[in-house]
Every structure is written in C-alpha cells, then in structure tokens.
C-alpha cells in the first residue's frame, strides 16, 4: 500500500472509460479498507480523495466515487476515523461545492449522525447548517428541506439553544404546509411547542403540547409526556382569560388525573389560593429553563402563582388595600400594586385602582350583579310580608317567636358538650326585623342550633361563578360561624381568637354603605400564620363582616362583599365551614301554625328594612371606574403572555453571528427624548457609525458577468445566502438572479423582500418574482422621477393592460391620497391562464431620495393604511430605487413598531445590523437613521390615538382620551420650528389681520402676477386634503388693501371654489371683495370680477363669478375663468355642508379650493380638520383626528385649539349618526353615550359646539 498514490495516478492516466475507472478506484478502495485498524488508513483515504476530486477525472465518476465512499466504506471505520475523513472530504470539495451538491449534503448528514450518536448536539447542528438547501442548483424537494431544517432545530433544542432553533423552525414554517408526511408535521409541531416553551409563550405552548398529546401517530408514552408539558406550561402561564380556557380544557381531560401536575392544575382551575408549599412541590417538575428569573426578581413560577392568587382574591373580595393584598400574596405592597395595575391594563384582571386611597377594586360579572339585584328584591319582598303579618296578627307573632326561642335554647343546651370531631355545629339566627338596636336580653335572642354530621372533613372550594346555583327567592338567613372540623385544635383556637378580636369592632349603618377594610390585614396575617390560608384542607380567610348583635355570648356576622356568589338555601359553603341553613319561615322543626308564633312587641318606627342588613352585599360601590379620576397605570409586560403568534415565532433576523451590535432602549426612555430640549441626535449619529459598511458575506452570483447588468448600482448587490432565487428558465441558466434580498421581521422570517426598482432589463424578472412568491403587497417608496433622474420605470399601466413577456398586468383600481396612491393590480400568466394574482401596491410619494421627510406623520399614516389591509400570508415586497435607503428605513419602522406593540423595549441598532447581514447599506444615511428614531418615537406615542369606527360608535371611551391627545399634540408641536421671514417683512406686516396668525415661509403660496406696489406675500397657507386633489388654501378674509392680493391668489394658483366659512358683517374692517349684484363688475388692478349669478338656500349662498385678467399693454382679456363662491349662512348647518362639500369634491376636476374665515384659522382649520377626518373615516373605517390635526398644524400652528379638538369627536359622532348609521354593524343603544341626534340638520350637541366655536 506504500504506492497508493502511484496506483491512483496510473488509473487516471490509462484513459479508462467511466465505468472502468470507477471499478479500478473501488478495487483500490477495497484494499485500503481491508484492514481499517492500520494507522495509515486515514492517510490513504485522504490521498484517495485527492485523486477523486482531481480535475482530470470526469465529474460523473467523481460523484459516484464520493457517494460510494460515504455510504459503503466509511461506515466500516471507527467514529474518529470516519469524522476525520468526512471532514477532509468536505474541505476538498468546498471549492467545487456547486458541482458536488448532493455529495456535500450526504457527507454533512453522515457527520451529523456521528455527532448525534456522541450527543454532541451543537456540532451536529453546525454541520447540517452548511448543507446547500436554499442555494442548491438542483431543485430539492420540500420534504427534504423541511426534514433537514427540523433536524437542525431539534439538535439546537437538545443543546438548549432556542434562539438558533427558532431560526430554522421559521424556515421550516414556510414548508410545513406543503408536506403530506404526517411524521414531519408532528416533528414540526413538537419543535414549535418547545420553542414557545423556551420563549415563555406558555399559553401557546400548552395549546400545542395538548394538540400533540391527541395525535394517534404519537406513542402512548410520548402523548402522556406532551400532556404533562401542556399542564406545566398552562400552570406557568400568566393569569388571564386565555390561561383560564386552557386550564379548563386540560382539567376536563381525564388523562390529566394521571399527571404529577394534576394537583396544581386542580387548585388553579378551581381558583384556590396556592401556598408556598404547593409551589415548592410543583417546582420539582420544571425544566431548567422554566426555573429562570423574570426581570422583576421573581421566578416564572413565583410570578404565575402571585398572579393566580391575585385572581383568586378577586373572587373573594370586592376591594382590598394594597397593604393587605401584599400581605396576602406575600410580596411588598408596591409590588402588588404594580402587578395588579399591569394585569388590569392587559385585560387579565377586571377592576380598577384607586391610587389616592391605595385600594384595588374588583369588578364582578354581570351575572353577580343580577344576583345582587335579585337578593335586594327578595329581601324587600320578605320585609313587606313580615310587616303585613306583624300588622294583622301581632299576638300570633309573639307566641310563635316565643316557641322558636324555646327551641333555640333547648337545642343549644343539648349540644353544649358535643365534641367538635363528631359534629359540625352551626348557629343560624333569623333577621331582627323590628328593632334597630340589639340588646343583651335573653328574650330577644332568637337562634336555632342545628347539628349535622359532616363525613368530609376537607374544605371544598367555591365552584366557578358561572357554575354556581342561584338561590331560591323564598328564604334568607344569617349564619354564625362556629367550629370547623377540618382544622386542628390549635388552628381552631387561633381562628376563634381571631374572630373574637374581630367581633369587638362595630359597624353603624352609615359605615355599612361602603366597603370596609377593617381587620382584613390582621385576619390575613393570622390566617397565614395559623396555616389556615395555605393548607389545602383549610378554608379561605373570612371576609369582613358586619356586626348584627352585641350579645357577649353569641355574636352574629354577615359577609360584606358582593363578589361572593349567593348560595343554595339547603347549604352554604362559607369561607369558614360547611354550614346548614335554616330558612326563617320554612324550616321543618318549626311549627308555622298561628299558635306557635310568639310575640315580640316592637314599634314599627324602629324597624330596619331587611334589605338594609344586606347593604354590604348589594350597595353599589361609591367610587366606580367610570367616575374615578384616578387612571390605572398602564405598564408594559416584559414577556408576551397570551398574544397569538403570527406565522412564525422569530423575533429578529436569521443570523449565525453571536457578536450582534445591540442597544436596547425602553419605550419610556424614548418618549422622554422627543420632549427633551436636547434630542440626542449626535448620540444617534455616533450609534449609526458603529454599523458595518463593508460587505459581510459573499456575492458570487451578483458578480457573475451575465448578472452584472441586472444591478442598477455597482455597489448594491444581494448576498448569496439571502438573495431571492428565481426558478431557472429553460433557455437561460442565469435567469435565477434578481437584485432582491429576504429581510426578516418581527416574529416572521423572510417577511420582507428588499429590492431595487425594476429597469427595462429586469422588468420581466420583477414580475417573475411576484408571480413565483405569490406576492400580494408591494410597498413603493420612490417616485418615478426625482431630481431629473429616472428612479424607476412605470411597471403598471395607466389604464387598460400592460404586457410583459408572458405576463399581462391590468390596473383594477387606483385611489389617490395626499401623500400616497393605492393601486390594485391584476396579473395573468399566459402559461397558467386559469391562475390570477391580485396585488395591492402602496406608493408613497413624499419621500426624497437620500433625504428625509420634514414631518413623520405622513409616513406613519401611510404605514397605518398598509397595516390595516395587510394579511400575513406571503412576503411584502419593498422597493425604492436601490432597495436599501428608504426601503431599509421603512422596513425597520414597520418591524420595530410591531415589536413595540408587545414589548417594552426596541433595539434600532440591532435590527439595522441584522438587516445589513442580509443586504448591504440598509438605511443608507445617518439622516435616515435619525429620522427613523424620530418616527418611531412619534409612532409609539400615537399608537392609541386612532380607534375603529365601530368601536368609536359603540363604546364610551377612546383608547386615549381627547385631552391627552391634545396635550400630546402640543408637545409634538413644540418640536416644530417655523420661519416667518416673509410675514414679518416690514412691507408685509400690515397685511396680517391678526398679528399672531402669520403664514410660515415653508407653507405659504407665493403670488406671481406682477402688480405695482405689491409683494409676493399673502396671509395664506397650503393645506393637504385627505385625497390628492384638491389642495386647500386657507386664508384670512382680505383687508381693504389686500383684496387685490386675494384675487392674485385665486388667479395664480388656479382656484375654482371659494368656501367662505362664516357670515361676514360689512364694516370698516370688512368689505365685500366681490360685486354685490348680478351683472355688476368690480376691478382690482388687472382683474375684473363679474357676478354671473347668485342663489341661496337655508344653508348656503352660492355666487358664480367670472374672473378676467386684463393685459395692461393691450387692454385685451387674456384669460377668463369661472369661480364659484359658497358662503355659509349659519354654522349650525356645518355637518350637512360638510356632507355636500365632500360629495362635490369627489367629482371635482379643479386643482385648488380656498377655505376662508375671518382670521384664517378658527373656522377654516376646524372645517379642514372635520372634512379630512370624515373623509378618512368613510374610507378607512377609523376615527383618527390626531394625525389630521398634526398635519394641519404643521402648516399653521394656530389651527385647532383644545375645545375644537374635543369637539371634533362630537361632530364626527353626530355625522355618523345622521348620515352613516346604516353602515354600522352595531348601532349605539339608547343608553349609549353616543345617542341619536335630534333635529332636522344637526344634533343639539353639535349646535352647542358650534356656539362655543
């Protein structure tokens, strides 16, 4: 064997056929492997590999030999030998990996098998990561790729690395719907559930574990293990309705009784309070990652138990102080308040916080409220019956009650020596209906003692409220709590001592009308120390009770809280013991004949109505959530608890580099940036400089000569690993290339495709990509021409159809708005005539290349519109010109705002770095990076400013109240700087009617018609309408010396409609700038204005003018235009005028409309805001005056004061009720805050608004 190299070389040089060469090499290979234990075996095999991959051997033979070596020969070697040879083989064929794609995959799987047998999970996963799956020249089956991705994910999970596992499960998620292999689907679900488990998405993990436990293809042992995992995850999940539903599902599964976690499941489902001992026992079932500590310092289990116990407390008490709550939960009161507030803000606990009194109020369900009302009604009826009996048969009542008293005393004496262990003794006392004051007179003690045998000396918890039995309406009792057989002697002594201490308190009728907290802390602490609170067999602590009788030997109490459900008349499961109830009128041991009633002579004036004794149960709380001025603090939860996962669970981008650039920032910190006097712009620019600017990965395909012409710019090409790979055309091997890259988003891999704008050369490839990936959403953030340069070809038709090779593109609809256009495209493929693809293109028009918008709001509005329509199905195609600057900024904005919905931190630096791992230069300039920060902050602050139309009309509250919105508007306005150089010019100062309402330089229209002794200034500003046309020009009513400027404005800026928005009284400061009679003419400089017609109705005066420009040299009329003026006669008709105006604008063919009021701000601003808000509402079905007013105030900061802003919501509501109520799915009820307006034209509410304005 010493001459192995010579033998191989001779075989190559002999010129053998392919088959002969393969046979010769195999014979040499047999000789090498004959004795695998010899030390030279590995060296010989390496020489064999050198010869096999030599260029002199044809590719067919090399592939066959490499395959045979891996499948038939390496298995005979030891693990170490096989690993060494396989690694060497991969090293040798790396330079020709494209030619040996199958062999690369084969050797990597072989190595992974070895590492997996050695339980070296990470190395096995790393080896498989290099397998050519996405970049393979030869198409691979979806099942093969899915199997590989799932295996990598499973290996990383075995190595406790959920982050890397998540990357590959996300890739698998795009393939799992295509497979019919049920085993692969099961494996995908198992990995997915484990990742959710690691990420602490416990509700979702429990749901998926439970689904796995029901699959018959899974073995019985594995099904049971999946069920155990489901129980554990459900128990660890944050408390709330989602967890409750999951607990209910698992509790009803009979198999759960065999699980070691069933004891904890039972207590949680039945809403028992969990003790530290119970939690400690359950902790032994947890995996290591489930024992982690949360940012608030508690373990996951401790946090779950605290939240569960808080929910359990809400079932017992109506309200509780935070000091008492902290004592009950075993945490500081500050922590208890924070957790309770957070749960309320997330909708996981029903209640509200009184921060002044440090009290947490729980809110009962409507079913309990109904029970309370029935109790009150029943008590009143009983009281009325007893009053009638007392009035008609006073002697009979006296005799009967004497008999009752005798039986009470007899029963009490008989039971004095009864051992506690044998009986459960309960004293039941009828209501004192005649005397307002209790005494120590034995004749007035009317109680019945009943002995019962309780076979179960275990506490049975209260069932769920929805399962409780409503009490019959013919009896009522008060219960005295005596002994509890489930307690030890010491516990019973402690409990009785505790009750005796509590009984010393007194409660008068006035105190009874509110919820009392006296002795709650002492009771809870005592119950906790005595073991009563946390032992499974012990009862829950008693609620505060109202004292009924001051008798020193027998003191009766009644529950004060309405959160406890009413009980059955035959038995009440109280918080202290199981107690038999003796009805007042129907107990079988009491003879109810006339002779048995004894007398208790009382004055009717001293009677206390029976229902008042239940005041603690039925009286409404004094401080309701609606009337409280205290706002529940809104806190962000560090982990998402119950939110549904989108398509995948990734939070970030596929990236194998652990050295990420990171700078996580809390949302609360970002909010302060916007309002601070020194926005940290330089800090942000320094952060941007940390980003890599050089290429990070290979661009082999982009640099191929046949592909270079497909790149619009030389330095911006896609990386090999993240490029979009097209299906190869039969006649063009290079046709798989397009300059487009996958970018991952929040919770979804490959959510976006960042692409360059199509050119004439790449247009067909552009549509092939759309068709192949079934793209339904395109975000275009460039104009076709910018700065005289062609930035993108128009790849859609203006009308009709456009043909691109075998594609036909038809425009189905086009909607033009102020800052963007939405087009609906229909794409046909001639090769697949039955298939049609509908694509929605969102084209943003206001973003300059390499620059930034001066205001963030238009982009946020654009994103809101896109997000409202978007359905998470296929990738989102985003392109500008190069596909890096504006595209990267928009992708970062969209993804980070999605993250901000669910988490309290964002990391702009990390996300940008990860984008650059997939495409070069994403976010191309520091200015764009700073703009991204500003836009994110405004987007986060205004996230709750909008509300759906349906919700607006059917609820009483906005997500953010109007006053808070206006305060935020003012804060945002303070960051905008205006220049008034033109308005403050000495030649122009006298042209401003109000010295504080000026026209900023950046938004004023410039006058161009030359007139002697005039300037280019007029006090007017451009304002966008909601749609692309018309533009509004808002101006003041002209002064006597500015009328000529007003008509210059009309002429120069193609105005065809003037809206005069308030009645004008003619005086020294206000003249009519138009002729006052039909046929009359008035002249201003070169302009003649002729009134052609005038008509009016009860709302408007319509005048039609002819505007003529007279050439001063020839005195000929150069141009004539028709102008219509509409003057409002009465502002109480504002809504019907808005309706008529918007209808006119939808068919308007002109360019600009003047909105005019006296000062150019008050009525003009309100009218523009109302029109734009209503137009937006009708189109998008959302109410969002915030963005409308924010945009208006960017042109004139005096638009919309606080009263006007709050009144906008009233006017919008009234408009919907008058003109759109038929479109609502659920119309507001009569008791709703939004009631139907009265009056023919306008609601009285809006009339009051108009009067204030």
C-alpha positions, 0 to 999 in steps of 0.5 A, spaced: 500 500 500 506 504 500 504 506 492 497 508 493 498 514 490 502 511 484 496 506 483 491 512 483 495 516 478 496 510 473 488 509 473 487 516 471 492 516 466 490 509 462 484 513 459 479 508 462 472 509 460 467 511 466 465 505 468 472 502 468 475 507 472 470 507 477 471 499 478 479 500 478 478 506 484 473 501 488 478 495 487 483 500 490 478 502 495 477 495 497 484 494 499 485 500 503 479 498 507 481 491 508 484 492 514 481 499 517 485 498 524 492 500 520 494 507 522 495 509 515 488 508 513 486 515 514 492 517 510 490 513 504 483 515 504 485 522 504 490 521 498 484 517 495 480 523 495 485 527 492 485 523 486 477 523 486 476 530 486 482 531 481 480 535 475 482 530 470 477 525 472 470 526 469 465 529 474 460 523 473 465 518 476 467 523 481 460 523 484 459 516 484 466 515 487 464 520 493 457 517 494 460 510 494 465 512 499 460 515 504 455 510 504 459 503 503 466 504 506 466 509 511 461 506 515 466 500 516 471 505 520 471 507 527 467 514 529 474 518 529 476 515 523 470 516 519 469 524 522 476 525 520 475 523 513 468 526 512 471 532 514 477 532 509 472 530 504 468 536 505 474 541 505 476 538 498 470 539 495 468 546 498 471 549 492 467 545 487 461 545 492 456 547 486 458 541 482 458 536 488 451 538 491 448 532 493 455 529 495 456 535 500 449 534 503 450 526 504 457 527 507 454 533 512 448 528 514 453 522 515 457 527 520 451 529 523 449 522 525 456 521 528 455 527 532 448 525 534 450 518 536 456 522 541 450 527 543 454 532 541 448 536 539 451 543 537 456 540 532 451 536 529 447 542 528 453 546 525 454 541 520 447 540 517 447 548 517 452 548 511 448 543 507 446 547 500 438 547 501 436 554 499 442 555 494 442 548 491 442 548 483 438 542 483 431 543 485 430 539 492 424 537 494 420 540 500 420 534 504 427 534 504 428 541 506 423 541 511 426 534 514 433 537 514 431 544 517 427 540 523 433 536 524 437 542 525 432 545 530 431 539 534 439 538 535 439 546 537 433 544 542 437 538 545 443 543 546 438 548 549 439 553 544 432 556 542 434 562 539 438 558 533 432 553 533 427 558 532 431 560 526 430 554 522 423 552 525 421 559 521 424 556 515 421 550 516 414 554 517 414 556 510 414 548 508 410 545 513 404 546 509 406 543 503 408 536 506 403 530 506 408 526 511 404 526 517 411 524 521 414 531 519 408 535 521 408 532 528 416 533 528 414 540 526 409 541 531 413 538 537 419 543 535 414 549 535 411 547 542 418 547 545 420 553 542 414 557 545 416 553 551 423 556 551 420 563 549 415 563 555 409 563 550 406 558 555 399 559 553 401 557 546 405 552 548 400 548 552 395 549 546 400 545 542 403 540 547 395 538 548 394 538 540 400 533 540 398 529 546 391 527 541 395 525 535 394 517 534 401 517 530 404 519 537 406 513 542 402 512 548 408 514 552 410 520 548 402 523 548 402 522 556 409 526 556 406 532 551 400 532 556 404 533 562 408 539 558 401 542 556 399 542 564 406 545 566 406 550 561 398 552 562 400 552 570 406 557 568 402 561 564 400 568 566 393 569 569 388 571 564 382 569 560 386 565 555 390 561 561 383 560 564 380 556 557 386 552 557 386 550 564 379 548 563 380 544 557 386 540 560 382 539 567 376 536 563 381 531 560 381 525 564 388 523 562 390 529 566 388 525 573 394 521 571 399 527 571 404 529 577 401 536 575 394 534 576 394 537 583 396 544 581 392 544 575 386 542 580 387 548 585 388 553 579 382 551 575 378 551 581 381 558 583 384 556 590 389 560 593 396 556 592 401 556 598 408 556 598 408 549 599 404 547 593 409 551 589 415 548 592 412 541 590 410 543 583 417 546 582 420 539 582 417 538 575 420 544 571 425 544 566 431 548 567 429 553 563 422 554 566 426 555 573 429 562 570 428 569 573 423 574 570 426 581 570 422 583 576 426 578 581 421 573 581 421 566 578 416 564 572 413 560 577 413 565 583 410 570 578 404 565 575 402 563 582 402 571 585 398 572 579 393 566 580 392 568 587 391 575 585 385 572 581 383 568 586 382 574 591 378 577 586 373 572 587 373 573 594 373 580 595 370 586 592 376 591 594 382 590 598 388 595 600 394 594 597 397 593 604 393 587 605 393 584 598 401 584 599 400 581 605 396 576 602 400 574 596 406 575 600 410 580 596 411 588 598 405 592 597 408 596 591 409 590 588 402 588 588 400 594 586 404 594 580 402 587 578 395 588 579 395 595 575 399 591 569 394 585 569 388 590 569 391 594 563 392 587 559 385 585 560 387 579 565 384 582 571 377 586 571 377 592 576 380 598 577 385 602 582 384 607 586 391 610 587 389 616 592 386 611 597 391 605 595 385 600 594 384 595 588 377 594 586 374 588 583 369 588 578 364 582 578 360 579 572 354 581 570 351 575 572 353 577 580 350 583 579 343 580 577 344 576 583 345 582 587 339 585 584 335 579 585 337 578 593 335 586 594 328 584 591 327 578 595 329 581 601 324 587 600 319 582 598 320 578 605 320 585 609 313 587 606 310 580 608 313 580 615 310 587 616 303 585 613 303 579 618 306 583 624 300 588 622 294 583 622 296 578 627 301 581 632 299 576 638 300 570 633 307 573 632 309 573 639 307 566 641 310 563 635 317 567 636 316 565 643 316 557 641 322 558 636 326 561 642 324 555 646 327 551 641 333 555 640 335 554 647 333 547 648 337 545 642 343 549 644 343 546 651 343 539 648 349 540 644 353 544 649 358 538 650 358 535 643 365 534 641 367 538 635 370 531 631 363 528 631 359 534 629 359 540 625 355 545 629 352 551 626 348 557 629 343 560 624 339 566 627 333 569 623 333 577 621 331 582 627 326 585 623 323 590 628 328 593 632 334 597 630 338 596 636 340 589 639 340 588 646 343 583 651 336 580 653 335 573 653 328 574 650 330 577 644 335 572 642 332 568 637 337 562 634 336 555 632 342 550 633 342 545 628 347 539 628 349 535 622 354 530 621 359 532 616 363 525 613 368 530 609 372 533 613 376 537 607 374 544 605 371 544 598 372 550 594 367 555 591 365 552 584 366 557 578 361 563 578 358 561 572 357 554 575 354 556 581 346 555 583 342 561 584 338 561 590 331 560 591 327 567 592 323 564 598 328 564 604 334 568 607 338 567 613 344 569 617 349 564 619 354 564 625 360 561 624 362 556 629 367 550 629 370 547 623 372 540 623 377 540 618 382 544 622 386 542 628 385 544 635 390 549 635 388 552 628 381 552 631 383 556 637 387 561 633 381 562 628 376 563 634 381 568 637 381 571 631 374 572 630 373 574 637 378 580 636 374 581 630 367 581 633 369 587 638 369 592 632 362 595 630 359 597 624 353 603 624 349 603 618 352 609 615 359 605 615 355 599 612 354 603 605 361 602 603 366 597 603 370 596 609 377 594 610 377 593 617 381 587 620 382 584 613 390 585 614 390 582 621 385 576 619 390 575 613 396 575 617 393 570 622 390 566 617 397 565 614 400 564 620 395 559 623 396 555 616 389 556 615 390 560 608 395 555 605 393 548 607 389 545 602 384 542 607 383 549 610 378 554 608 379 561 605 380 567 610 373 570 612 371 576 609 369 582 613 363 582 616 358 586 619 356 586 626 348 584 627 348 583 635 352 585 641 350 579 645 357 577 649 355 570 648 353 569 641 355 574 636 352 574 629 356 576 622 354 577 615 359 577 609 360 584 606 362 583 599 358 582 593 363 578 589 361 572 593 356 568 589 349 567 593 348 560 595 343 554 595 338 555 601 339 547 603 347 549 604 352 554 604 359 553 603 362 559 607 369 561 607 369 558 614 365 551 614 360 547 611 354 550 614 346 548 614 341 553 613 335 554 616 330 558 612 326 563 617 319 561 615 320 554 612 324 550 616 321 543 618 322 543 626 318 549 626 311 549 627 308 555 622 301 554 625 298 561 628 299 558 635 306 557 635 308 564 633 310 568 639 310 575 640 315 580 640 312 587 641 316 592 637 314 599 634 314 599 627 318 606 627 324 602 629 324 597 624 330 596 619 328 594 612 331 587 611 334 589 605 338 594 609 342 588 613 344 586 606 347 593 604 354 590 604 352 585 599 348 589 594 350 597 595 353 599 589 360 601 590 361 609 591 367 610 587 366 606 580 371 606 574 367 610 570 367 616 575 374 615 578 379 620 576 384 616 578 387 612 571 390 605 572 397 605 570 398 602 564 405 598 564 408 594 559 409 586 560 416 584 559 414 577 556 408 576 551 403 572 555 397 570 551 398 574 544 397 569 538 403 568 534 403 570 527 406 565 522 412 564 525 415 565 532 422 569 530 423 575 533 429 578 529 433 576 523 436 569 521 443 570 523 449 565 525 453 571 528 453 571 536 457 578 536 450 582 534 451 590 535 445 591 540 442 597 544 436 596 547 432 602 549 425 602 553 419 605 550 419 610 556 426 612 555 424 614 548 418 618 549 422 622 554 427 624 548 422 627 543 420 632 549 427 633 551 430 640 549 436 636 547 434 630 542 440 626 542 441 626 535 449 626 535 448 620 540 444 617 534 449 619 529 455 616 533 450 609 534 449 609 526 457 609 525 458 603 529 454 599 523 458 595 518 459 598 511 463 593 508 460 587 505 459 581 510 458 575 506 459 573 499 456 575 492 458 570 487 452 570 483 451 578 483 458 578 480 457 573 475 458 577 468 451 575 465 448 578 472 452 584 472 447 588 468 441 586 472 444 591 478 442 598 477 448 600 482 455 597 482 455 597 489 448 594 491 448 587 490 444 581 494 448 576 498 448 569 496 445 566 502 439 571 502 438 573 495 431 571 492 432 565 487 428 565 481 426 558 478 431 557 472 428 558 465 429 553 460 433 557 455 437 561 460 441 558 466 442 565 469 435 567 469 435 565 477 438 572 479 434 578 481 437 584 485 432 582 491 434 580 498 429 576 504 429 581 510 426 578 516 421 581 521 418 581 527 416 574 529 416 572 521 422 570 517 423 572 510 417 577 511 420 582 507 423 582 500 428 588 499 429 590 492 431 595 487 426 598 482 425 594 476 429 597 469 427 595 462 432 589 463 429 586 469 422 588 468 420 581 466 424 578 472 420 583 477 414 580 475 417 573 475 418 574 482 411 576 484 408 571 480 413 565 483 412 568 491 405 569 490 406 576 492 400 580 494 403 587 497 408 591 494 410 597 498 413 603 493 417 608 496 420 612 490 417 616 485 418 615 478 422 621 477 426 625 482 431 630 481 431 629 473 433 622 474 429 616 472 428 612 479 424 607 476 420 605 470 412 605 470 411 597 471 403 598 471 399 601 466 395 607 466 389 604 464 387 598 460 393 592 460 400 592 460 404 586 457 410 583 459 413 577 456 408 572 458 405 576 463 399 581 462 398 586 468 391 590 468 390 596 473 383 594 477 383 600 481 387 606 483 385 611 489 389 617 490 391 620 497 395 626 499 401 623 500 400 616 497 396 612 491 393 605 492 393 601 486 390 594 485 393 590 480 391 584 476 396 579 473 395 573 468 400 568 466 399 566 459 402 559 461 397 558 467 391 562 464 386 559 469 391 562 475 390 570 477 394 574 482 391 580 485 396 585 488 395 591 492 401 596 491 402 602 496 406 608 493 408 613 497 410 619 494 413 624 499 419 621 500 426 624 497 431 620 495 437 620 500 433 625 504 428 625 509 421 627 510 420 634 514 414 631 518 413 623 520 406 623 520 405 622 513 409 616 513 406 613 519 399 614 516 401 611 510 404 605 514 397 605 518 393 604 511 398 598 509 397 595 516 390 595 516 389 591 509 395 587 510 394 579 511 400 575 513 400 570 508 406 571 503 412 576 503 411 584 502 415 586 497 419 593 498 422 597 493 425 604 492 430 605 487 436 601 490 432 597 495 436 599 501 435 607 503 428 608 504 426 601 503 431 599 509 428 605 513 421 603 512 422 596 513 425 597 520 419 602 522 414 597 520 418 591 524 420 595 530 413 598 531 410 591 531 415 589 536 413 595 540 406 593 540 408 587 545 414 589 548 417 594 552 423 595 549 426 596 541 433 595 539 434 600 532 441 598 532 440 591 532 435 590 527 439 595 522 445 590 523 441 584 522 438 587 516 445 589 513 447 581 514 442 580 509 443 586 504 448 591 504 447 599 506 440 598 509 438 605 511 443 608 507 444 615 511 445 617 518 439 622 516 435 616 515 437 613 521 435 619 525 429 620 522 427 613 523 428 614 531 424 620 530 418 616 527 418 611 531 418 615 537 412 619 534 409 612 532 409 609 539 406 615 542 400 615 537 399 608 537 392 609 541 390 615 538 386 612 532 380 607 534 375 603 529 369 606 527 365 601 530 368 601 536 368 609 536 360 608 535 359 603 540 363 604 546 364 610 551 371 611 551 377 612 546 383 608 547 386 615 549 382 620 551 381 627 547 385 631 552 391 627 552 391 627 545 391 634 545 396 635 550 400 630 546 399 634 540 402 640 543 408 637 545 409 634 538 408 641 536 413 644 540 418 640 536 416 644 530 420 650 528 417 655 523 420 661 519 416 667 518 421 671 514 416 673 509 410 675 514 414 679 518 417 683 512 416 690 514 412 691 507 408 685 509 406 686 516 400 690 515 397 685 511 396 680 517 389 681 520 391 678 526 398 679 528 399 672 531 396 668 525 402 669 520 403 664 514 410 660 515 415 661 509 415 653 508 407 653 507 405 659 504 403 660 496 407 665 493 403 670 488 406 671 481 402 676 477 406 682 477 402 688 480 405 695 482 406 696 489 405 689 491 409 683 494 409 676 493 406 675 500 399 673 502 396 671 509 395 664 506 397 657 507 397 650 503 393 645 506 393 637 504 386 634 503 385 627 505 385 625 497 390 628 492 386 633 489 384 638 491 389 642 495 386 647 500 388 654 501 386 657 507 386 664 508 384 670 512 378 674 509 382 680 505 383 687 508 381 693 504 388 693 501 389 686 500 383 684 496 387 685 490 392 680 493 386 675 494 384 675 487 392 674 485 391 668 489 385 665 486 388 667 479 395 664 480 394 658 483 388 656 479 382 656 484 375 654 482 371 654 489 371 659 494 368 656 501 367 662 505 366 659 512 362 664 516 357 670 515 361 676 514 358 683 517 360 689 512 364 694 516 370 698 516 374 692 517 370 688 512 368 689 505 365 685 500 371 683 495 366 681 490 360 685 486 354 685 490 349 684 484 348 680 478 351 683 472 355 688 476 363 688 475 368 690 480 376 691 478 382 690 482 388 692 478 388 687 472 382 683 474 375 684 473 370 680 477 363 679 474 357 676 478 354 671 473 349 669 478 347 668 485 342 663 489 341 661 496 338 656 500 337 655 508 344 653 508 348 656 503 349 662 498 352 660 492 355 666 487 358 664 480 363 669 478 367 670 472 374 672 473 378 676 467 385 678 467 386 684 463 393 685 459 395 692 461 399 693 454 393 691 450 387 692 454 385 685 451 382 679 456 387 674 456 384 669 460 377 668 463 375 663 468 369 661 472 369 661 480 364 659 484 363 662 491 359 658 497 358 662 503 355 659 509 349 662 512 349 659 519 354 654 522 349 650 525 348 647 518 356 645 518 355 637 518 350 637 512 355 642 508 360 638 510 356 632 507 355 636 500 362 639 500 365 632 500 360 629 495 362 635 490 369 634 491 369 627 489 367 629 482 371 635 482 376 636 476 379 643 479 386 643 482 385 648 488 379 650 493 380 656 498 377 655 505 376 662 508 374 665 515 375 671 518 382 670 521 384 664 517 384 659 522 378 658 527 373 656 522 377 654 516 382 649 520 376 646 524 372 645 517 379 642 514 380 638 520 372 635 520 372 634 512 379 630 512 377 626 518 370 624 515 373 623 509 378 618 512 373 615 516 368 613 510 374 610 507 378 607 512 373 605 517 377 609 523 376 615 527 383 618 527 383 626 528 390 626 531 394 625 525 389 630 521 390 635 526 398 634 526 398 635 519 394 641 519 398 644 524 404 643 521 402 648 516 399 653 521 400 652 528 394 656 530 389 651 527 385 647 532 385 649 539 383 644 545 375 645 545 375 644 537 379 638 538 374 635 543 369 637 539 371 634 533 369 627 536 362 630 537 361 632 530 364 626 527 359 622 532 353 626 530 355 625 522 355 618 523 349 618 526 345 622 521 348 620 515 352 613 516 348 609 521 346 604 516 353 602 515 354 600 522 354 593 524 352 595 531 348 601 532 349 605 539 343 603 544 339 608 547 343 608 553 349 609 549 353 615 550 353 616 543 345 617 542 341 619 536 341 626 534 335 630 534 333 635 529 332 636 522 340 638 520 344 637 526 344 634 533 343 639 539 350 637 541 353 639 535 349 646 535 352 647 542 359 646 539 358 650 534 356 656 539 362 655 543 366 655 536 
